[in-house]
Amino acid sequence: MCGISGLVYLDNTSVQKEEIEGLNNLVKHRGPDGSGVYTDGNVGLGHTRLSILDLSSSGHQPMIGGEDYVLVYNGEIYNFIEIREELILKGYKFFSTSDSEVVLKSYMEWGEGCVERFNGMWSLAIYDKKKQLVFCSRDRFGIKPFYYYKDDKKMVFASELKQVISYLPTIKADRKILMDYLVLGLENHNERTFFRDVKNLTPGTNLFINLSNNSIEKRSFYELRSNIQRNVSDKTASLQELFQDSIKLRLRSDVSVGSCLSGGLDSSIISAVASKEYLKVKENKFLSIHAKSSESKSDESSFAKLVSKENFIDLNVIEPTVEDFTDSMDDVVRVQEEPFSGTSVFMQYFVMKKAKELGCKVLLDGQGADEVFLGYDKYNVALIFHYLRRLKLFTLVKELMCQNVRFKNMVLLTLFFGFPFLKKIILLRKASFLSEEYLKDLSIKERNSYENYFDVFNMQVNEIYHPQLPHLLRYEDKNSMNFSVETRLPFLDFRLVEFGVGLPLNKKIFKGWSKYILRKDLGGCLPQSVRWRRDKIGFASPESTWLDKVQLEPYVISSSILKEIIKPGTKLSTIPNKYKWKLINISVWERIFNVKM
């Protein structure tokens, strides 16, 4: 896990070493174990290294391959050992035990098709002198970030936005993205960022910078839809085997590995299975970290303690205070680089901070399980449409009777998520304190349309690539890498994703239980009170308690953006509480990054 950067001058200006060093310096936290620079005429590549595999200098980047190839790479390829053995049989010699060398020589052998062999997470760039191009790629689900900006004279790309925006003539907010965030609650739902003209590379995409004619081309190398067999046979062992292998691969490391343990189903399964595998090769206990909420309604610490006790886990519990929240506000906003919807991000931030204090450089986490195996209440909407379309009314009634959601709430969920025009009307009423001029910038047509909720498969693909998973992956990467910690996500092994999304609906929601197949087939290692929990909390923060201690007015007064988008004469006390954090966040973000409208 590292930080990368690249600068290509399209007008043939030579890249200076100091320019790349400047980009590296902005992300020292992503790679405190070393840095490197490569320049060749109008091409420059930079890298900061977090040593996880092969701690020696042999893994240094930029990595040179022969006379024609230069690599900078951020991420982990978990099946690198298997690919390495395949390349050795083809005559390749290796001088390190790093996965970086495997990535480089995979490209040398298979070209752009090499990424289809990778099981992992990555953002990378390879300068191919022979073909006179810079080849860039981002992993299938966008676990690792890749941002870029292009104008007539240059293209700059990097792991973090602060690197890219350093090359903008003026740092401006993207009005449409800002309003989508404020009104619709959308973040990272398309290739645009909160910074105007700065984009992120779509997951599962390769990008080619042709140095001969300065053209830019993007080509998708992975489509979830086309990689799934819609009718998966009922082989429960397949899930167990896939998950076990996913864990084993993600325990490959030359440094200590732990986990985030919330006490919920997903993180508990990961921690329990990983602990057993870890103890087979290590003498010390597997380490987990839990963030406890000070509000009893969202306190999951008792569940985390049960899981750790039954699975020989060294549990470390932290309990962030309101002072921690206010003292760290600027830093968390700086770390996240774009506004975010709630204060649960702070809880994750403190977990990563604790991991660094404990000297744990790798943490396993549960992102992806809810999207792949249907863990949110809103997915019950898909269940209703699914059975109605097939006229399975008896099955539908029986399923609704088992649901832990009241009928009234189920109807509201259906209207809210299934029919976006109704959702938009409701949200616009609540956001009536915003200037109508700016509301015009709101998305006319959401990707989160009713068609996606009529069809379970469409819904899941949409959630994985647009309104749901991308912003969670952003939180994860920014928070962890700020403390030089690598997080690995077993449920986003592409084999598991394809298996889970391809399962019939009744394997995922059954008799009122969400993520049913996870509970049934993987939950045997858990206490029954955790295995069959109905409530879902996640990285819950005592948000109402924290925000009660913060006054909104100073943030509005000091923000040019907020004074522009809030209707004149609006009484701040009348603004719904759900918008309070978003407005504070925008104000702090504007100040830290010097953003103009």
Protein Blocks (a to p, Z undefined) as FASTA:
>chain_A
ZZddddddfklpacdfklmmmmmmmmmmmmmnbccdddehjaccddddddfbhjbfklpc
cddehjlbccddedddfklmmmmmmmmmnopacfbfbfklmmmmmmmmnmmmlmmmpgcd
dddddddfknopadddddfkomagcdddddfkbccddfbfklmmmmgfbdcddfklmmmm
mmnopahkbfbdfbehiacddehiacdddfklopacdddfbdfklmccfbacddfklmmm
mmmmmmmmmmgccbdcddddehpaklmmmmmmmmmmmmmmpmbdcdddddddfbfklcck
lmmmmmmmmnopacddddddfklmmmmmmmmmmmnopacfbfklmmmmmmmmmmmmnopa
bdcdfehjlmmnopafklmmmmmmmmmmnopaklmmmmmmmpccdfklmmmmmmmmmmmm
lmmmmmmmmmmmpcfklmmmpcfbdfkbfklmmpmklmmmmmmmmmmmmmmmmmmmmmmm
mnopacddfklgfklmmmmmmpcfklmggghiahklmmmmmmmmpcfklmmccbdfbjad
ffklmmmmpcfklmmmmpmklmmmpcghiafklpcfklmmmmmmmmmmmmmnopaZZ
